[in-house]
Every structure is written in C-alpha cells, then in structure tokens.
Amino acid sequence: MNLKFETELANGYTSNSQIARVLTESWVKQNSYCPNCGEKPLNEFENNRPVADFHCLKCSEEFELKSKSGKFSNTITDGAYDTMIQRITSDTNPNFFFLTYSKDLTVDNFLIIPKQFFTPEIIIKRKPLSETARRAGWTGCNIDISKVSELG
C-alpha cells in the first residue's frame, strides 16, 4: 500500500480544501476496497453529492470520506446539519472513512466506522451563520466520534 499522495493530481488547484479533496479521494480510490464484500476498486460518486463519496458496484454500499491534516480530535467539522441527518437516517446511509495525513502528504491513519454506528446523537448542530455572512442562516454540524460505540 502506498502511503504517499500523488501530488501531481493537484496541479492547477489553488484552494487547500480542493487540493486535499483531490489527493485524499484519489488515495482512497487507489488503496482501499469495500469492507463489506472485498470488491476493489470502489467507485467515486460525482462531486458534490451529499454525504457520499464512494460506492461499491458489487454490494451497493456507500462511503463518505472525512480527511484532515494532523490528528483527528473527538469532534470533526462537517457540512450541512439537515443533509447529514437526512443521510444517516435514510435507507442508504453511508459508512464513513476517516483519513489523516501529515504535512509531508503521507497518510497517517485510515479507519472505517460502519454506518450502523452513525446515529443522530453523534451529530452536533452548529449555530447558524450570522445575518451578515455570505450564506446567512446556513447551519453546519460536527461529528462527535467520542460518542461512537467502542464496537464501531
């Protein structure tokens, strides 16, 4: 397994978040497999699909990737609260991949939390953005992984 990112894939990107997305999603596609059935490779969903980055053609499991430079803390920043709650309570709720990487763009940790351990209780609603914000009223969420059962 290669632990280094293919940095040339990020050529042309200037946003750090877009660079991280391109590099981490590429790494997962090249180095992971479906933990449910063993199928390799996983297939990517189109960009900007809510709470879904990959899926398995064989067993139809879905996966959301969360990545971060450095170590994960107990709380992981995520996107829109309502979207997350809708997805994790749906019939097609995703499993979660968590990936951390170092400043030298090497993968440090890659873990999987199965979908049955993602419940609304671990999703923390953030305060809505202020009236003066570009996206006024938008409400994000955090994932409190300390509330995930030890079995997960």
DSSP file with accessible surface (Angstrom, degrees, kcal/mol):
  #  RESIDUE AA STRUCTURE BP1 BP2  ACC     N-H-->O    O-->H-N    N-H-->O    O-->H-N    TCO  KAPPA ALPHA  PHI   PSI    X-CA   Y-CA   Z-CA
    1    1 A M              0   0  160      0, 0.0     2,-0.5     0, 0.0    30,-0.1   0.000 360.0 360.0 360.0 130.3    0.0    0.0    0.0
    2    2 A N        -     0   0   82      1,-0.1    28,-0.0    25,-0.1   105,-0.0  -0.729 360.0-172.6 -84.6 125.8    1.3    3.4   -1.0
    3    3 A L        +     0   0   83     -2,-0.5   104,-3.3     2,-0.1     2,-0.3   0.500  58.7  89.2 -97.1  -5.1    1.1    5.9    1.8
    4    4 A K  B    S-A  106   0A 102    102,-0.2   102,-0.2    23,-0.0     2,-0.2  -0.719  76.3-123.4 -93.7 143.0    2.2    9.0   -0.3
    5    5 A F        -     0   0   13    100,-2.1     2,-1.5    -2,-0.3     3,-0.1  -0.519  22.3-116.5 -77.3 152.0   -0.3   11.1   -2.2
    6    6 A E    >   -     0   0   73     17,-0.3     3,-2.0     1,-0.2     4,-0.3  -0.683  36.0-174.1 -85.8  85.4    0.1   11.6   -5.9
    7    7 A T  G >  S+     0   0   69     -2,-1.5     3,-2.0     1,-0.3     4,-0.2   0.750  71.8  72.3 -61.6 -25.0    0.7   15.4   -5.6
    8    8 A E  G >  S+     0   0  106      1,-0.3     3,-1.5     2,-0.2    -1,-0.3   0.753  84.1  71.1 -63.8 -20.2    0.7   16.0   -9.3
    9    9 A L  G <  S+     0   0   68     -3,-2.0    -1,-0.3     1,-0.3    -2,-0.2   0.741  93.1  56.8 -65.4 -21.2   -3.1   15.4   -9.3
   10   10 A A  G X  S+     0   0   10     -3,-2.0     3,-2.3    -4,-0.3    -1,-0.3   0.447  74.8 128.6 -91.8   0.4   -3.5   18.7   -7.5
   11   11 A N  T <  S+     0   0  127     -3,-1.5     3,-0.1     1,-0.3    -3,-0.0  -0.312  73.6  25.2 -57.2 133.1   -1.7   20.7  -10.2
   12   12 A G  T 3  S+     0   0   84      1,-0.3     2,-0.3     2,-0.0    -1,-0.3   0.210  96.7 110.5  96.3 -15.6   -3.9   23.6  -11.2
   13   13 A Y    <   +     0   0   97     -3,-2.3    -1,-0.3     1,-0.1    -3,-0.0  -0.738  36.5 175.7 -91.5 142.7   -5.8   23.8   -7.9
   14   14 A T        +     0   0  135     -2,-0.3     2,-0.4    -3,-0.1    -1,-0.1   0.646  54.1  90.1-115.1 -25.1   -5.2   26.8   -5.6
   15   15 A S     >  -     0   0   48      1,-0.2     4,-2.6     2,-0.0     5,-0.2  -0.592  68.2-144.7 -77.9 127.3   -7.7   26.1   -2.8
   16   16 A N  H  > S+     0   0  136     -2,-0.4     4,-2.6     1,-0.2     5,-0.2   0.873 101.1  52.6 -58.7 -37.4   -6.2   24.0    0.1
   17   17 A S  H  > S+     0   0   82      2,-0.2     4,-2.3     1,-0.2    -1,-0.2   0.896 110.5  46.9 -68.8 -37.0   -9.6   22.3    0.6
   18   18 A Q  H  > S+     0   0   72      2,-0.2     4,-2.6     1,-0.2     5,-0.2   0.904 111.7  51.0 -69.8 -38.8   -9.8   21.3   -3.1
   19   19 A I  H  X S+     0   0   42     -4,-2.6     4,-2.5     2,-0.2     5,-0.2   0.951 111.8  47.5 -60.8 -47.0   -6.2   20.1   -3.1
   20   20 A A  H  X S+     0   0   17     -4,-2.6     4,-2.8     1,-0.2     5,-0.4   0.917 111.8  50.7 -61.1 -42.9   -6.9   17.9    0.0
   21   21 A R  H  X S+     0   0   55     -4,-2.3     4,-2.4     1,-0.2     5,-0.3   0.954 112.2  45.8 -60.8 -48.9  -10.1   16.6   -1.6
   22   22 A V  H  X S+     0   0   20     -4,-2.6     4,-1.8     1,-0.2    -2,-0.2   0.936 117.4  43.4 -61.5 -45.9   -8.4   15.6   -4.9
   23   23 A L  H  X S+     0   0    5     -4,-2.5     4,-2.1    -5,-0.2   -17,-0.3   0.924 117.1  43.5 -69.3 -44.3   -5.5   14.0   -3.1
   24   24 A T  H  X S+     0   0    3     -4,-2.8     4,-2.4    -5,-0.2     5,-0.2   0.916 114.2  49.2 -72.5 -39.7   -7.3   12.1   -0.4
   25   25 A E  H  X S+     0   0   16     -4,-2.4     4,-2.4    -5,-0.4    -1,-0.2   0.913 112.0  49.7 -65.5 -38.8  -10.1   10.8   -2.7
   26   26 A S  H  X S+     0   0   23     -4,-1.8     4,-2.2    -5,-0.3    -1,-0.2   0.921 109.8  51.3 -63.7 -42.6   -7.6    9.6   -5.2
   27   27 A W  H  X S+     0   0    8     -4,-2.1     4,-2.1     1,-0.2    -2,-0.2   0.932 110.6  48.1 -60.9 -45.5   -5.6    7.8   -2.5
   28   28 A V  H  X S+     0   0    0     -4,-2.4     4,-2.0     1,-0.2    14,-0.2   0.935 110.8  51.1 -61.9 -44.4   -8.8    6.1   -1.2
   29   29 A K  H  < S+     0   0   64     -4,-2.4    13,-0.3     1,-0.2    -1,-0.2   0.903 116.8  40.3 -60.7 -38.6   -9.7    5.0   -4.8
   30   30 A Q  H  < S+     0   0  103     -4,-2.2    -1,-0.2    -5,-0.2    -2,-0.2   0.769 126.7  30.5 -80.1 -26.7   -6.3    3.5   -5.4
   31   31 A N  H  < S+     0   0   25     -4,-2.1     2,-0.2    -5,-0.2    -2,-0.2   0.456 104.7  68.9-119.6  -2.2   -5.7    1.9   -2.0
   32   32 A S     <  -     0   0    5     -4,-2.0    10,-0.3    -5,-0.2     2,-0.3  -0.610  49.9-166.0-115.7 177.2   -9.0    0.8   -0.5
   33   33 A Y        -     0   0  134     -2,-0.2     7,-0.2     8,-0.1     6,-0.1  -0.917  44.9 -72.1-148.9 171.3  -11.6   -1.8   -1.1
   34   34 A C     >  -     0   0    0      5,-2.9     4,-2.6    -2,-0.3     5,-0.1  -0.594  35.4-157.5 -72.4 117.5  -15.2   -2.4    0.0
   35   35 A P  T  4 S+     0   0   57      0, 0.0    -1,-0.2     0, 0.0    77,-0.0   0.690  89.8  57.3 -70.3 -14.2  -15.0   -3.5    3.7
   36   36 A N  T  4 S+     0   0  103      3,-0.1    -2,-0.0     1,-0.1     0, 0.0   0.921 130.5   1.7 -80.4 -45.3  -18.4   -5.2    3.3
   37   37 A C  T  4 S-     0   0   45      2,-0.1    -1,-0.1    -3,-0.0    -3,-0.0   0.491  92.4-115.3-124.6  -8.2  -17.7   -7.5    0.3
   38   38 A G     <  +     0   0   45     -4,-2.6     2,-0.0     1,-0.3     0, 0.0   0.436  57.5 155.8  88.2  -1.6  -14.0   -7.1   -0.5
   39   39 A E        -     0   0   72     -6,-0.1    -5,-2.9    -5,-0.1    -1,-0.3  -0.320  34.5-126.6 -62.1 138.5  -14.6   -5.6   -4.0
   40   40 A K  S    S+     0   0  116     -7,-0.2    -7,-0.1     1,-0.2     2,-0.1  -0.998  73.7  28.7-136.6 137.4  -11.8   -3.4   -5.4
   41   41 A P  S    S-     0   0   66      0, 0.0     2,-0.2     0, 0.0    -1,-0.2   0.614  71.6-141.3 -90.4 168.6  -11.8   -0.7   -6.5
   42   42 A L        -     0   0    0    -10,-0.3     2,-0.4   -13,-0.3    14,-0.2  -0.544  23.5-125.8 -77.9 154.4  -14.5    1.5   -5.0
   43   43 A N  E     -B   55   0B  40     12,-2.9    12,-2.7    -2,-0.2     2,-0.3  -0.831  17.5-123.1-104.9 145.2  -16.2    3.8   -7.5
   44   44 A E  E     -B   54   0B  74     -2,-0.4    10,-0.3    10,-0.2     2,-0.2  -0.616  15.8-136.1 -85.8 142.2  -16.5    7.5   -7.0
   45   45 A F        -     0   0   26      8,-2.6     3,-0.1    -2,-0.3     4,-0.1  -0.484  43.5 -82.0 -79.1 165.8  -19.8    9.4   -7.0
   46   46 A E    >   -     0   0  122     -2,-0.2     3,-1.0     1,-0.1    -1,-0.2  -0.310  62.5 -84.3 -63.3 154.1  -20.0   12.6   -8.9
   47   47 A N  T 3  S+     0   0   86      1,-0.2    -1,-0.1    -3,-0.1     6,-0.0  -0.231 110.0  25.4 -60.7 150.7  -18.6   15.7   -7.0
   48   48 A N  T 3  S+     0   0  162      1,-0.3    -1,-0.2    -3,-0.1     5,-0.1   0.624  75.9 149.9  70.5  18.5  -20.9   17.5   -4.5
   49   49 A R    X   -     0   0   88     -3,-1.0     3,-1.1     3,-0.3    -1,-0.3  -0.690  58.5-102.6 -77.0 130.6  -23.2   14.5   -3.9
   50   50 A P  T 3  S-     0   0   73      0, 0.0    -1,-0.1     0, 0.0     3,-0.0  -0.355  88.3 -20.8 -64.2 122.3  -24.4   15.0   -0.3
   51   51 A V  T 3  S+     0   0   14     -2,-0.2     2,-0.2     1,-0.1    13,-0.0   0.863 115.2  97.7  49.9  49.4  -22.7   12.7    2.2
   52   52 A A    <   +     0   0    1     -3,-1.1    -3,-0.3    13,-0.1    12,-0.3  -0.792  27.9 154.7-164.5 118.7  -21.4   10.2   -0.3
   53   53 A D        +     0   0   30     10,-3.0    -8,-2.6     1,-0.3     2,-0.3   0.705  69.4  21.3-111.9 -35.8  -18.0   10.0   -2.0
   54   54 A F  E     -BC  44  63B   0      9,-2.4     9,-2.7   -10,-0.3     2,-0.3  -0.915  56.3-172.8-135.1 159.9  -17.7    6.3   -3.0
   55   55 A H  E     -BC  43  62B  40    -12,-2.7   -12,-2.9    -2,-0.3     2,-0.5  -0.985  24.6-121.2-150.1 158.0  -19.8    3.3   -3.7
   56   56 A C     >  -     0   0    1      5,-2.2     4,-1.6    -2,-0.3   -14,-0.1  -0.882  10.1-156.4-101.8 126.3  -19.4   -0.4   -4.3
   57   57 A L  T  4 S+     0   0  120     -2,-0.5    -1,-0.1     2,-0.2   -15,-0.1   0.792  91.9  51.4 -69.5 -28.2  -20.8   -1.8   -7.6
   58   58 A K  T  4 S+     0   0  140      1,-0.1    -1,-0.2    -3,-0.1    -2,-0.0   0.942 129.2  11.5 -77.6 -48.4  -21.0   -5.3   -6.2
   59   59 A C  T  4 S-     0   0   38      2,-0.1    -2,-0.2   -20,-0.0    -1,-0.1   0.445  92.6-125.6-114.1  -1.6  -22.9   -4.8   -2.9
   60   60 A S     <  +     0   0   92     -4,-1.6    -3,-0.1     1,-0.2     2,-0.1   0.569  52.0 155.5  70.1  12.2  -24.1   -1.2   -3.3
   61   61 A E        -     0   0   31     -6,-0.1    -5,-2.2    33,-0.0     2,-0.3  -0.409  31.5-143.9 -66.3 148.4  -22.6    0.1    0.0
   62   62 A E  E     -C   55   0B  26     31,-0.4    33,-3.0    -7,-0.2     2,-0.4  -0.865  12.1-161.4-116.3 153.1  -21.9    3.8    0.1
   63   63 A F  E     -Cd  54  95B   1     -9,-2.7   -10,-3.0    -2,-0.3    -9,-2.4  -0.995   9.6-157.3-139.6 138.0  -19.0    5.6    1.8
   64   64 A E  E     - d   0  96B  15     31,-2.6    33,-3.1    -2,-0.4     2,-0.5  -0.949  17.7-145.4-112.3 132.5  -18.3    9.2    2.9
   65   65 A L  E     - d   0  97B  12     -2,-0.4     2,-0.4    31,-0.2    33,-0.2  -0.863  14.9-176.4-102.3 129.9  -14.7   10.3    3.3
   66   66 A K  E     + d   0  98B  30     31,-2.6    33,-2.6    -2,-0.5     2,-0.3  -0.995  14.0 177.2-120.0 126.7  -13.6   12.7    6.0
   67   67 A S  E     + d   0  99B  41     -2,-0.4     2,-0.3    31,-0.2    33,-0.2  -0.921   8.4 177.3-132.7 158.0   -9.9   13.7    5.9
   68   68 A K  E     - d   0 100B  86     31,-1.7    33,-1.8    -2,-0.3     2,-0.4  -0.979  33.0-116.9-157.8 142.7   -7.7   16.1    7.9
   69   69 A S  E    S+ d   0 101B  52     -2,-0.3    33,-0.2    31,-0.2     2,-0.2  -0.685  90.7   6.6 -77.7 129.5   -4.1   17.1    8.1
   70   70 A G  S    S-     0   0   29     31,-3.0    31,-0.3    -2,-0.4     2,-0.2  -0.548 114.0 -25.9  94.5-160.9   -2.8   16.1   11.5
   71   71 A K        -     0   0  174     -2,-0.2     2,-0.3    29,-0.1    -2,-0.1  -0.611  61.2-115.0 -92.3 148.7   -4.7   14.1   14.1
   72   72 A F        -     0   0   44     -2,-0.2     2,-0.2    -4,-0.1     4,-0.1  -0.591  26.9-153.7 -74.9 141.4   -8.4   13.8   14.5
   73   73 A S        -     0   0   60      2,-0.4    72,-0.2    -2,-0.3    -1,-0.0  -0.417  40.0 -89.3 -96.2-174.6   -9.9   15.2   17.6
   74   74 A N  S    S+     0   0  100     -2,-0.2    71,-2.2     1,-0.1    72,-0.7   0.782 115.5  58.0 -67.0 -25.8  -13.1   14.0   19.1
   75   75 A T  E     -F  144   0C  56     69,-0.2     2,-0.5    70,-0.1    -2,-0.4  -0.930  68.2-167.5-114.4 127.8  -15.1   16.5   17.0
   76   76 A I  E     -F  143   0C  13     67,-2.7    67,-2.9    -2,-0.5     2,-0.2  -0.951  22.9-124.8-116.1 126.1  -14.8   16.6   13.3
   77   77 A T  E     +F  142   0C 101     -2,-0.5    65,-0.2    65,-0.2     2,-0.2  -0.458  39.1 170.5 -69.0 136.8  -16.2   19.5   11.3
   78   78 A D  E     -     0   0C  16     63,-2.5    63,-0.5     1,-0.3     3,-0.1  -0.654  28.7 -92.3-134.1-167.8  -18.7   18.5    8.6
   79   79 A G  E    S-     0   0C  29      1,-0.2    62,-1.3    -2,-0.2    -1,-0.3   0.377  76.8  -7.9 -89.3-140.8  -21.2   20.1    6.2
   80   80 A A  E  >  -F  140   0C  28     60,-0.2     4,-2.1     1,-0.1    60,-0.3  -0.320  54.4-144.5 -66.6 131.4  -24.9   20.9    6.4
   81   81 A Y  H  > S+     0   0   49     58,-2.3     4,-2.5     2,-0.2     5,-0.2   0.943  97.0  47.6 -60.9 -53.2  -26.7   19.6    9.5
   82   82 A D  H  > S+     0   0  100     57,-0.4     4,-2.6     1,-0.2    -1,-0.2   0.904 112.1  50.7 -60.8 -40.1  -30.0   18.8    7.9
   83   83 A T  H  > S+     0   0   47      2,-0.2     4,-2.4     1,-0.2    -1,-0.2   0.925 110.7  49.1 -63.1 -43.9  -28.4   17.0    5.0
   84   84 A M  H  X S+     0   0    0     -4,-2.1     4,-2.6     2,-0.2     5,-0.2   0.941 112.0  47.7 -62.7 -45.9  -26.2   14.9    7.4
   85   85 A I  H  X S+     0   0   32     -4,-2.5     4,-1.3     1,-0.2    -2,-0.2   0.929 111.7  50.7 -62.6 -43.3  -29.2   13.9    9.5
   86   86 A Q  H  < S+     0   0  131     -4,-2.6     4,-0.3    -5,-0.2    -1,-0.2   0.924 113.4  45.7 -59.9 -43.5  -31.3   13.0    6.4
   87   87 A R  H >< S+     0   0   30     -4,-2.4     3,-1.1     1,-0.2    -2,-0.2   0.917 112.2  47.7 -69.1 -44.7  -28.5   10.8    5.0
   88   88 A I  H 3< S+     0   0    8     -4,-2.6    -1,-0.2     1,-0.3    -2,-0.2   0.697 115.5  46.0 -76.6 -12.5  -27.6    8.9    8.2
   89   89 A T  T 3< S+     0   0   85     -4,-1.3    -1,-0.3    -5,-0.2    -2,-0.2   0.366  97.4  97.7-104.1   5.0  -31.3    8.2    8.9
   90   90 A S  S X  S-     0   0   37     -3,-1.1     3,-1.1    -4,-0.3    -3,-0.1  -0.329  88.5-108.3 -87.1 172.2  -32.1    7.1    5.3
   91   91 A D  T 3  S+     0   0  165      1,-0.3    -1,-0.1    -2,-0.1    -4,-0.1   0.632 120.5  48.6 -71.2 -15.8  -32.2    3.6    3.8
   92   92 A T  T 3  S+     0   0   74     -5,-0.1    -1,-0.3   -31,-0.0    -3,-0.1  -0.152  78.4 161.0-116.0  37.1  -29.0    4.3    2.0
   93   93 A N    <   -     0   0   29     -3,-1.1   -31,-0.4    -5,-0.1    -5,-0.2  -0.287  35.6-121.7 -61.5 142.7  -27.0    5.7    4.9
   94   94 A P        -     0   0    0      0, 0.0   -31,-0.3     0, 0.0     2,-0.2  -0.477   6.5-125.3 -87.6 158.0  -23.2    5.7    4.2
   95   95 A N  E     -d   63   0B  13    -33,-3.0   -31,-2.6    -2,-0.1     2,-0.4  -0.559  36.0-122.7 -82.4 162.0  -20.3    4.1    6.0
   96   96 A F  E     -dE  64 113B   0     17,-2.6    17,-2.8   -33,-0.2     2,-0.4  -0.933  18.6-162.9-120.0 134.7  -17.6    6.5    7.0
   97   97 A F  E     -dE  65 112B   0    -33,-3.1   -31,-2.6    -2,-0.4     2,-0.5  -0.929   9.4-163.8-104.0 135.8  -13.9    6.6    6.1
   98   98 A F  E     -dE  66 111B   2     13,-2.8    13,-2.7    -2,-0.4     2,-0.4  -0.988   9.9-179.2-121.5 127.0  -11.6    8.8    8.2
   99   99 A L  E     -dE  67 110B   0    -33,-2.6   -31,-1.7    -2,-0.5     2,-0.4  -0.989   7.9-170.8-129.4 130.8   -8.2    9.6    6.9
  100  100 A T  E     -dE  68 109B   3      9,-2.4     8,-2.9    -2,-0.4     9,-1.4  -0.934   8.9-173.7-117.4 149.3   -5.4   11.7    8.5
  101  101 A Y  E     -dE  69 107B  28    -33,-1.8   -31,-3.0    -2,-0.4     6,-0.2  -0.953  18.8-119.6-140.3 157.9   -2.3   12.8    6.8
  102  102 A S    >   -     0   0   27      4,-2.5     3,-2.1    -2,-0.3     4,-0.2  -0.402  36.8 -98.8 -92.3 171.8    1.0   14.6    7.7
  103  103 A K  T 3  S+     0   0  192      1,-0.3    -1,-0.1     2,-0.2   -34,-0.0   0.774 123.0  61.6 -62.2 -25.4    2.4   17.8    6.3
  104  104 A D  T 3  S-     0   0   95      2,-0.1    -1,-0.3     1,-0.0    -2,-0.0   0.291 121.4-109.1 -85.3  14.4    4.7   15.8    4.0
  105  105 A L  S <  S+     0   0   54     -3,-2.1  -100,-2.1     1,-0.2     2,-0.4   0.895  72.8 138.8  61.4  46.2    1.5   14.4    2.4
  106  106 A T  B     -A    4   0A  26     -4,-0.2    -4,-2.5  -102,-0.2     2,-0.2  -0.963  58.7-111.5-117.7 136.3    1.8   10.9    3.8
  107  107 A V  E     +E  101   0B   7   -104,-3.3    -6,-0.3    -2,-0.4     3,-0.1  -0.490  33.8 176.9 -68.7 128.8   -1.3    9.0    5.1
  108  108 A D  E     +     0   0B  81     -8,-2.9     2,-0.3     1,-0.4    -7,-0.2   0.823  64.6   6.3 -96.2 -47.8   -1.0    8.5    8.9
  109  109 A N  E     -E  100   0B  93     -9,-1.4    -9,-2.4     2,-0.0     2,-0.4  -0.997  51.4-176.4-141.9 146.2   -4.3    6.8    9.6
  110  110 A F  E     +E   99   0B  60     -2,-0.3     2,-0.3   -11,-0.2   -11,-0.2  -0.957  19.8 167.3-142.6 115.1   -7.2    5.3    7.7
  111  111 A L  E     -E   98   0B  77    -13,-2.7   -13,-2.8    -2,-0.4     2,-0.4  -0.930  24.0-142.1-132.3 160.2  -10.2    3.9    9.6
  112  112 A I  E     -E   97   0B  63     -2,-0.3   -15,-0.2   -15,-0.2    -2,-0.0  -0.966   5.9-167.3-121.6 133.4  -13.7    2.8    8.8
  113  113 A I  E     -E   96   0B  11    -17,-2.8   -17,-2.6    -2,-0.4    39,-0.1  -0.979  29.0-126.4-118.1 115.8  -16.8    3.3   11.0
  114  114 A P    >   -     0   0   38      0, 0.0     3,-2.1     0, 0.0     4,-0.2  -0.256  21.1-113.3 -62.0 149.9  -19.7    1.2    9.8
  115  115 A K  G >  S+     0   0   49      1,-0.3     3,-1.9     2,-0.2   -20,-0.1   0.772 109.6  68.3 -56.7 -32.0  -23.0    3.0    9.1
  116  116 A Q  G 3  S+     0   0  126      1,-0.3    -1,-0.3   -23,-0.1   -21,-0.1   0.719  96.6  56.4 -66.9 -13.9  -24.9    1.4   12.0
  117  117 A F  G <  S+     0   0   47     -3,-2.1     2,-0.8    35,-0.1    -1,-0.3   0.489  86.2  90.3 -93.9  -3.7  -22.7    3.3   14.5
  118  118 A F    <   +     0   0    6     -3,-1.9    -1,-0.1    -4,-0.2    30,-0.0  -0.847  56.1 160.9 -95.0 108.3  -23.6    6.7   12.9
  119  119 A T    >   -     0   0   48     -2,-0.8     3,-1.9     1,-0.0     4,-0.4  -0.832  55.1-104.8-122.7 160.2  -26.7    7.9   14.8
  120  120 A P  G >  S+     0   0   51      0, 0.0     3,-1.4     0, 0.0   -35,-0.0   0.798 113.7  71.4 -56.3 -24.6  -28.2   11.4   15.1
  121  121 A E  G 3  S+     0   0  131      1,-0.3    -3,-0.0    26,-0.1    26,-0.0   0.740  95.5  50.7 -66.5 -22.7  -26.9   11.6   18.7
  122  122 A I  G <  S+     0   0    2     -3,-1.9    22,-3.2    21,-0.1     2,-0.6   0.508  91.9  89.3 -93.9  -1.3  -23.3   11.9   17.4
  123  123 A I  E <   -G  143   0C  10     -3,-1.4     2,-0.6    -4,-0.4    20,-0.2  -0.849  65.2-158.1 -98.4 120.5  -24.1   14.8   15.1
  124  124 A I  E     -G  142   0C  60     18,-3.2    18,-2.2    -2,-0.6     2,-0.3  -0.878  12.1-134.5-104.5 122.5  -23.8   18.2   16.8
  125  125 A K  E     -G  141   0C 123     -2,-0.6    16,-0.2    16,-0.2     2,-0.2  -0.566  20.6-147.4 -75.4 130.3  -25.7   21.1   15.3
  126  126 A R        -     0   0   72     14,-2.6   -45,-0.1    -2,-0.3     3,-0.1  -0.525  30.7 -84.8 -90.6 166.3  -23.7   24.3   15.0
  127  127 A K        -     0   0  185     -2,-0.2    13,-0.4     1,-0.1    -1,-0.1  -0.435  53.1-102.6 -66.5 141.8  -25.0   27.8   15.3
  128  128 A P        -     0   0   77      0, 0.0    11,-0.2     0, 0.0    10,-0.1  -0.287  45.3 -92.6 -61.5 152.0  -26.5   29.2   12.1
  129  129 A L        -     0   0   62      9,-2.4     8,-2.0     6,-0.3    10,-0.0  -0.344  52.9 -96.0 -63.6 149.6  -24.2   31.6   10.2
  130  130 A S    >   -     0   0   66      6,-0.2     3,-1.6     1,-0.1     8,-0.2  -0.114  31.0-104.4 -66.9 164.9  -24.9   35.3   11.1
  131  131 A E  T 3  S+     0   0  174      1,-0.3     5,-0.2     5,-0.2    -1,-0.1   0.758 121.4  53.7 -59.2 -27.1  -27.2   37.6    9.1
  132  132 A T  T 3  S+     0   0  137      3,-0.1    -1,-0.3     4,-0.0    -2,-0.1   0.547  86.3 105.9 -89.5  -6.2  -24.1   39.3    7.7
  133  133 A A  S X  S-     0   0   31     -3,-1.6     3,-1.3     1,-0.1    -4,-0.0  -0.350  82.2-117.3 -71.9 154.7  -22.5   36.1    6.4
  134  134 A R  T 3  S+     0   0  232      1,-0.3     2,-0.2    -2,-0.1    -1,-0.1   0.875 119.1  35.6 -58.8 -38.3  -22.5   35.3    2.7
  135  135 A R  T >  S-     0   0  125      3,-0.1     3,-2.3    -5,-0.0    -6,-0.3  -0.400  92.9-168.7-110.8  54.8  -24.6   32.2    3.4
  136  136 A A  T <   +     0   0   49     -3,-1.3    -6,-0.2     1,-0.3    -5,-0.2  -0.099  68.4  16.1 -49.2 133.2  -26.6   33.7    6.2
  137  137 A G  T 3  S+     0   0   41     -8,-2.0    -1,-0.3     1,-0.3    -7,-0.1   0.233  85.7 141.4  88.9 -15.2  -28.7   31.2    8.2
  138  138 A W    <   -     0   0   68     -3,-2.3    -9,-2.4    -8,-0.2     2,-0.5  -0.368  38.7-151.9 -62.0 137.3  -26.8   28.2    6.9
  139  139 A T        -     0   0   29    -11,-0.2   -58,-2.3    -3,-0.1   -57,-0.4  -0.954  13.6-174.6-120.7 119.7  -26.4   25.6    9.7
  140  140 A G  E     -F   80   0C   1     -2,-0.5   -14,-2.6   -13,-0.4     2,-0.3  -0.262   9.6-142.4 -95.8-173.2  -23.5   23.2    9.7
  141  141 A C  E     - G   0 125C   0    -62,-1.3   -63,-2.5   -63,-0.5     2,-0.3  -0.953   4.6-140.6-147.5 165.6  -22.6   20.3   12.0
  142  142 A N  E     -FG  77 124C  31    -18,-2.2   -18,-3.2    -2,-0.3     2,-0.6  -0.926  19.1-131.3-122.6 153.9  -19.8   18.5   13.7
  143  143 A I  E     -FG  76 123C   0    -67,-2.9   -67,-2.7    -2,-0.3     2,-1.1  -0.936  12.0-154.0-106.2 122.2  -19.4   14.8   14.2
  144  144 A D  E >   +F   75   0C  20    -22,-3.2     3,-1.6    -2,-0.6   -69,-0.2  -0.791  14.4 179.6 -96.0  93.0  -18.6   13.7   17.8
  145  145 A I  G >  S+     0   0   44    -71,-2.2     3,-1.4    -2,-1.1    -1,-0.2   0.665  73.0  74.8 -73.3 -10.4  -16.7   10.5   17.3
  146  146 A S  G 3  S+     0   0   66    -72,-0.7    -1,-0.3     1,-0.3   -71,-0.1   0.736  92.4  57.1 -69.7 -17.9  -16.2   10.1   21.0
  147  147 A K  G <  S+     0   0  121     -3,-1.6     2,-0.3   -73,-0.2    -1,-0.3   0.456  81.2 107.8 -90.3  -2.0  -19.9    9.1   21.1
  148  148 A V  S <  S-     0   0   16     -3,-1.4   -30,-0.1    -4,-0.1   -31,-0.1  -0.603  83.8-102.9 -75.1 134.0  -19.4    6.3   18.7
  149  149 A S    >   -     0   0   58     -2,-0.3     3,-2.1   -32,-0.2    -1,-0.1  -0.211  24.3-118.9 -53.1 144.4  -19.7    2.9   20.4
  150  150 A E  T 3  S+     0   0  189      1,-0.3    -1,-0.1     2,-0.2    -2,-0.1   0.792 114.9  65.1 -56.6 -27.1  -16.3    1.2   21.1
  151  151 A L  T 3         0   0  152      1,-0.2    -1,-0.3   -34,-0.0    -2,-0.1   0.756 360.0 360.0 -66.4 -26.1  -17.7   -1.6   18.9
  152  152 A G    <         0   0   32     -3,-2.1    -1,-0.2   -35,-0.1    -2,-0.2   0.693 360.0 360.0 -77.9 360.0  -17.7    0.8   15.9
